[in-house]
Amino acid sequence: MIGFLLSVSFFGQVSDCVGRFPALVMCYIITTTAMFLSLLSTSYTMFIILRFFQAFGRTGITAVGFVLLMETVGPQYREGIGIAIQLGWAVGYVLLPGAAYFIRNWFWFQLFASVCFLPFLVAYKVMPESPRWLASRGRTKKLEKVLIKAAAVNGKEFKGDIKDLDIFQNNKEMEEKKADTIFEVLKMPNMRSSLFKMIYLWMVHTFLYYGVSYNTNDLAGNPYLNFFIAGVLEFPCRGIVFFILKKLGRRPIVILFMTVCGLAFGAMIFVPADLSWLSTTFAMVGKFCVTASFALLYIYTAEMFPTGVRNVTFGACSMCARIGSILAPFVRELVIPNVLYVSLALSCTLLVLFLPETRGLEMPDSLQEGEELGRKPEKKKENTDPKPPDSEVTSHM
C-alpha cells in the first residue's frame, strides 16, 4: 500500500508534465520488471522490496490509464467507458480466489500473475496520447496526427484546420507551456475546497471497501467462497451505476449508496451472534453499496478538475485514499468497528451535498473553468461588445 500511496502522486505529476502515454510506458516497465524479478527472490526482504515496485508501477497504470480514457472519449460515452473499464478489476477479483485455491505454491502463483500481465504490451501499439492534454499544452502538430488517425479508425475524415477547434479559437494565445501543479489548485478557493472534500471521500471509501474485503475470512462459511461472492458483487453494482448514472447524476447516487451502506453496517450491530448468516448478508450489502459509490467516484473526480491538473489531483485523491486502505486491516482490532463504519459512511452523504454536480457538463480544460465549475451563471449585464473576453476558454473535443 505504501507503493500505491507514492505512485499515484508521483506519476500523476509526471503524466501532467510529459504526457499520459510516456507515463504509462514508464509504469509498465517498472511493473513487469519487478514482477519477474520477484520470482528470483532469495529472501523475504527482497520479495517485499520488489512487491513495493510492483505496486508503484501498477498503480500508476491504473490512475494514468483511467484519466487517459476519460480524456479520449466524448461526453456521451464518458459514463459508459468510466464504468466499463472498472470491470477489469471485478474480473480479477473473481478469478483471484480460484487461482489461490488451485495454486498453493507462492512461486507458481506469482508466475501466473506475471504472465497475465504480458498481453498489455500489445495495447501500447494502438494507444494514443490524450487529445485534451495535447490541446492544453498547445501541441497542435501531434494533436492533428492523433485526430486524423482517430477519424480514420472510425471511418471518417478529419476536415479543416486544427486551429478551428473551439479551444484554439477562444484562446488565440494557446501555445506550448509548462505543466500546472497541485499548488495552482490550492491557490484557487473553490477547487481547493473540492479537492479536500474529494480526498476525504476517497479515504472513507477505501477504508470501508478494504475493511470489508480484508475481513471476508472472518465471515461465516468458506473463506474462498466468501471472497468469490464479494467479487461477484462487483458486477451488478457497477451495472446498476451504469444504468442510473445519466438519470440521477453524481451526487444523488453517492448519497443513495452511502446511506444504504451506513444502514447495512448499522444493522450488523443488532444481529445476534447465532445468526452469522444475517451478519454476512448485511456485510455484503454494505460492500455492494460502497463498491457502487466508489465506481462513480472515479468518474466524478476526473470530471471535476481541469485537464492540466486532472492527473495530479486524481493522484492526490488516490494517494490519500491509501491511508484508508493501510488502516483498514487493523479495523478488526477495534471493539466496535461497525459503529465506525456507520459514522464514516453517513459523513460522506453529508459532505457530497457541498460538491458541484458534473452531470452533463463539459470537462474543464483551464484552471479558470475548473474554478467556475458548478457555479450558477450570473445574470448577464448589457454589453455592446459581442466579442467574448480573451480569457474565456471552452472545448468541445
C-alpha positions in Angstrom: 0.0 0.0 0.0 2.9 2.3 0.5 3.9 1.7 -3.1 0.3 2.6 -4.1 0.5 5.8 -2.0 3.7 7.1 -3.5 2.9 6.0 -7.1 -0.3 8.0 -7.7 1.2 11.3 -6.5 4.5 10.8 -8.5 3.0 9.5 -11.8 0.1 12.0 -11.5 2.5 14.9 -11.8 4.7 13.1 -14.3 1.8 12.5 -16.7 0.7 16.1 -16.4 4.2 17.2 -17.3 5.3 14.8 -20.1 2.0 13.3 -21.2 -0.2 10.3 -20.4 1.4 7.9 -22.8 5.1 8.2 -21.7 4.0 7.9 -18.0 2.1 4.6 -18.9 5.2 3.2 -20.6 7.3 4.0 -17.5 4.8 2.3 -15.2 4.6 -0.8 -17.4 8.4 -1.2 -17.5 8.7 -0.8 -13.7 5.8 -3.3 -13.0 6.8 -6.1 -15.4 10.5 -5.9 -14.3 9.6 -6.1 -10.6 7.1 -8.9 -11.1 9.5 -11.2 -12.9 12.5 -10.3 -10.6 10.4 -11.3 -7.6 10.4 -14.8 -8.9 14.1 -14.8 -8.2 13.8 -13.6 -4.6 16.3 -15.1 -2.2 14.8 -13.6 0.9 11.6 -12.1 2.3 13.1 -8.7 2.4 14.0 -8.8 -1.3 10.5 -10.1 -2.1 8.9 -7.2 -0.2 11.0 -4.6 -1.9 10.1 -5.9 -5.3 6.4 -6.0 -4.3 6.8 -2.3 -3.5 7.9 -1.6 -7.0 5.1 -3.8 -8.4 2.6 -1.7 -6.6 4.4 1.5 -7.5 4.2 0.8 -11.3 0.9 -1.0 -11.4 -1.0 1.8 -9.6 0.4 4.4 -11.9 -1.0 2.4 -14.8 -4.5 2.4 -13.2 -4.6 6.1 -12.4 -3.0 7.4 -15.5 -4.8 5.0 -17.8 -8.2 5.9 -16.4 -7.6 9.6 -16.9 -6.4 8.9 -20.5 -9.5 7.1 -21.4 -11.8 9.7 -19.9 -10.0 12.4 -21.9 -10.1 10.5 -25.1 -13.8 9.7 -25.4 -16.6 12.2 -26.0 -19.1 13.3 -23.3 -21.9 11.0 -24.4 -19.6 7.9 -23.8 -17.9 9.1 -20.7 -20.1 7.4 -18.1 -20.2 4.1 -20.0 -16.4 3.9 -20.5 -15.8 5.1 -17.0 -17.8 2.2 -15.6 -16.8 -0.4 -18.2 -13.0 0.0 -17.6 -13.6 -0.9 -13.9 -15.0 -4.3 -14.9 -11.4 -5.5 -15.3 -10.9 -5.1 -11.5 -14.1 -7.2 -11.0 -12.9 -10.0 -13.3 -9.6 -10.1 -11.4 -11.4 -10.1 -8.1 -13.5 -13.2 -9.1 -10.5 -15.1 -10.6 -8.2 -14.5 -7.6 -9.8 -16.9 -5.1 -9.9 -19.6 -7.8 -6.2 -19.2 -8.6 -5.3 -19.1 -4.9 -7.3 -22.3 -4.3 -5.6 -24.3 -7.1 -2.1 -22.7 -7.0 -0.9 -23.0 -3.4 2.9 -22.5 -4.1 3.9 -18.8 -4.0 6.4 -19.2 -6.9 3.8 -20.6 -9.4 1.2 -18.2 -8.2 3.5 -15.2 -8.7 4.5 -16.6 -12.2 0.8 -17.0 -13.1 0.1 -13.3 -12.1 3.2 -12.1 -14.0 2.3 -13.9 -17.3 -1.2 -12.5 -17.1 0.3 -9.0 -17.3 2.3 -9.5 -20.5 -0.6 -9.2 -23.0 -0.9 -5.5 -22.1 2.2 -4.9 -24.2 0.1 -5.1 -27.3 -2.1 -2.2 -26.2 0.7 0.3 -26.4 0.9 -0.1 -30.2 -2.6 1.4 -30.7 -3.0 3.6 -27.6 -2.9 7.4 -28.5 -1.8 10.3 -26.4 -4.7 12.2 -24.7 -6.1 14.8 -27.2 -7.1 17.1 -24.4 -3.7 17.0 -22.9 -2.1 17.8 -26.2 -4.5 20.7 -26.7 -3.9 22.1 -23.2 -0.2 22.1 -24.0 -0.6 23.7 -27.4 1.0 20.8 -29.3 -1.1 21.2 -32.4 1.0 19.0 -34.8 0.8 16.0 -32.6 -2.8 16.7 -31.8 -3.6 16.8 -35.6 -2.0 13.4 -36.1 -3.9 11.9 -33.3 -7.3 13.3 -34.6 -6.6 12.2 -38.2 -5.8 8.7 -37.0 -8.9 8.6 -34.8 -11.1 9.8 -37.7 -9.6 7.1 -40.0 -10.2 4.3 -37.4 -13.9 5.5 -37.1 -14.3 5.6 -40.9 -14.5 9.4 -41.1 -12.4 12.2 -42.4 -10.8 15.0 -40.4 -11.5 18.2 -42.3 -10.4 21.8 -41.7 -7.6 23.4 -39.8 -6.7 22.2 -36.3 -6.8 25.8 -35.2 -10.6 25.8 -35.9 -11.3 23.8 -32.8 -13.1 25.9 -30.1 -10.3 25.6 -27.6 -7.9 27.3 -30.0 -10.5 29.8 -31.4 -11.3 31.1 -27.9 -7.7 31.4 -26.9 -5.6 32.8 -29.6 -2.5 32.7 -27.4 -2.6 29.0 -26.9 1.0 27.7 -27.1 3.3 25.1 -25.5 3.5 25.9 -21.8 4.8 24.3 -18.6 2.5 21.9 -16.7 0.4 23.2 -13.8 1.0 21.7 -10.4 -1.1 20.9 -7.4 -0.1 24.2 -5.9 -2.1 26.0 -8.6 -5.2 24.2 -7.5 -4.5 25.0 -3.8 -4.4 28.7 -4.7 -8.0 28.7 -6.0 -10.6 28.5 -3.2 -13.4 26.5 -5.0 -11.1 23.9 -6.4 -9.1 23.7 -3.2 -12.3 23.1 -1.3 -13.5 20.4 -3.8 -10.1 18.7 -3.7 -10.1 18.4 0.1 -13.7 17.1 0.1 -12.8 14.5 -2.6 -9.7 13.4 -0.6 -11.9 12.7 2.4 -14.4 10.8 0.2 -11.7 8.7 -1.3 -10.2 7.9 2.2 -13.5 6.8 3.6 -14.4 4.7 0.5 -11.1 2.8 0.5 -11.3 2.3 4.3 -14.7 0.8 4.0 -14.0 -1.1 0.8 -10.8 -2.8 2.0 -12.1 -3.1 5.6 -14.8 -5.4 4.4 -12.7 -7.1 1.7 -9.8 -7.9 4.2 -12.3 -9.3 6.7 -14.1 -11.7 4.5 -12.3 -14.5 6.2 -13.9 -13.6 9.5 -17.3 -14.1 8.0 -19.2 -17.3 8.3 -18.6 -20.0 5.7 -15.7 -21.0 3.4 -13.2 -18.1 3.0 -12.6 -18.8 -0.7 -16.3 -18.8 -1.3 -16.9 -15.6 0.6 -14.1 -13.9 -1.3 -15.6 -15.1 -4.6 -19.1 -13.8 -3.6 -17.6 -10.4 -2.7 -16.0 -10.4 -6.2 -19.2 -11.3 -7.9 -21.0 -8.4 -6.3 -18.6 -6.1 -8.2 -20.5 -6.8 -11.4 -24.2 -6.0 -10.5 -23.2 -2.9 -8.5 -21.4 -1.4 -11.5 -24.2 -2.4 -13.8 -26.7 -0.5 -11.6 -24.5 2.5 -11.6 -24.2 2.4 -15.3 -28.0 2.4 -15.9 -28.8 5.2 -13.4 -25.8 7.4 -13.9 -27.3 9.6 -16.7 -30.7 9.8 -15.0 -29.7 10.7 -11.4 -26.3 12.5 -11.7 -23.3 12.1 -9.5 -24.3 13.5 -6.1 -27.6 11.6 -5.7 -26.0 8.3 -6.4 -23.3 8.7 -3.9 -25.8 9.9 -1.3 -28.1 6.9 -2.0 -25.4 4.2 -1.8 -23.5 5.6 1.1 -26.7 6.0 3.1 -27.7 2.4 2.5 -24.1 1.3 3.2 -24.3 3.0 6.6 -27.6 1.5 7.4 -26.4 -2.0 6.5 -23.3 -1.7 8.8 -25.6 -0.3 11.5 -27.9 -3.3 11.3 -25.0 -5.6 11.9 -24.6 -4.2 15.4 -28.0 -5.6 16.4 -27.7 -9.1 14.8 -27.5 -11.9 17.4 -24.3 -13.9 17.4 -26.1 -17.1 16.4 -27.4 -15.5 13.2 -24.0 -15.3 11.5 -25.5 -15.7 8.0 -27.5 -12.5 8.6 -24.3 -10.6 9.5 -22.7 -11.9 6.3 -25.7 -10.7 4.3 -25.6 -7.2 5.8 -21.8 -7.1 5.2 -22.3 -8.0 1.6 -24.9 -5.3 1.2 -22.5 -2.7 2.7 -19.8 -4.0 0.4 -22.2 -3.7 -2.6 -23.0 -0.1 -1.8 -19.5 1.2 -1.1 -18.3 -0.5 -4.3 -21.0 1.1 -6.4 -20.3 4.5 -4.9 -16.5 4.0 -5.4 -17.0 3.2 -9.0 -18.8 6.5 -9.5 -16.1 8.4 -7.5 -13.5 7.7 -10.2 -15.7 9.4 -12.9 -16.7 12.2 -10.6 -13.2 13.1 -9.7 -12.0 13.1 -13.3 -14.8 15.4 -14.4 -14.3 17.9 -11.6 -10.7 19.1 -12.3 -9.2 20.7 -15.4 -7.0 18.9 -17.9 -3.7 20.5 -16.9 -4.0 19.2 -13.3 -6.5 16.3 -13.8 -4.0 13.5 -13.2 -2.2 15.2 -10.3 -5.5 15.9 -8.5 -6.7 12.4 -9.3 -3.4 11.1 -8.0 -3.6 13.2 -4.8 -7.1 11.7 -4.0 -5.9 8.2 -4.7 -2.7 8.8 -2.7 -4.6 9.9 0.4 -7.0 7.1 -0.1 -4.1 4.7 0.6 -4.2 5.9 4.1 -7.6 4.4 4.4 -6.6 1.1 2.9 -3.5 0.9 5.1 -5.6 1.4 8.2 -8.3 -1.0 7.1 -6.6 -4.3 8.2 -6.5 -3.0 11.7 -10.2 -2.5 12.0 -10.7 -6.0 13.4 -8.8 -4.9 16.5 -11.5 -2.4 17.4 -14.2 -3.3 19.8 -17.0 -1.7 17.7 -15.8 -1.4 14.1 -19.3 -1.3 12.7 -20.1 1.9 14.6 -17.0 3.5 12.9 -18.2 2.2 9.5 -21.7 3.8 10.1 -20.3 7.1 11.1 -17.9 7.4 8.2 -20.5 6.3 5.6 -23.1 8.8 6.7 -20.5 11.6 6.9 -19.9 11.0 3.1 -23.6 11.5 2.4 -23.5 14.9 4.1 -20.2 16.1 2.6 -21.2 15.3 -1.0 -24.0 17.8 -0.7 -21.4 20.6 -0.8 -19.7 19.4 -4.1 -20.7 20.6 -7.5 -22.8 18.4 -9.8 -20.9 17.5 -13.0 -23.7 15.6 -14.9 -24.0 16.9 -18.4 -21.1 19.4 -18.1 -18.1 19.7 -20.3 -14.9 18.6 -18.6 -12.9 21.7 -17.7 -9.7 22.4 -19.6 -8.4 25.5 -18.0 -7.9 26.4 -14.3 -10.5 29.1 -14.6 -13.1 26.7 -15.9 -12.3 24.3 -13.1 -12.7 27.1 -10.6 -16.1 28.1 -12.0 -17.4 24.5 -12.3 -20.8 24.1 -10.8 -21.4 27.8 -10.2 -24.7 29.3 -11.1 -24.3 31.6 -14.0 -24.7 35.2 -13.1 -27.2 37.4 -14.9 -25.7 38.9 -17.9 -25.2 42.7 -17.9 -25.8 44.8 -21.0 -22.8 44.8 -23.2 -22.4 46.4 -26.6 -19.3 44.3 -27.3 -20.4 40.9 -28.7 -16.8 39.6 -28.5 -16.2 37.2 -25.6 -13.4 38.0 -23.2 -10.0 36.7 -24.2 -9.6 34.7 -21.0 -12.7 32.5 -21.8 -11.7 29.1 -22.9 -14.1 26.3 -24.0 -13.6 23.0 -25.6 -16.0 20.6 -27.3 -13.4 17.9 -28.1 
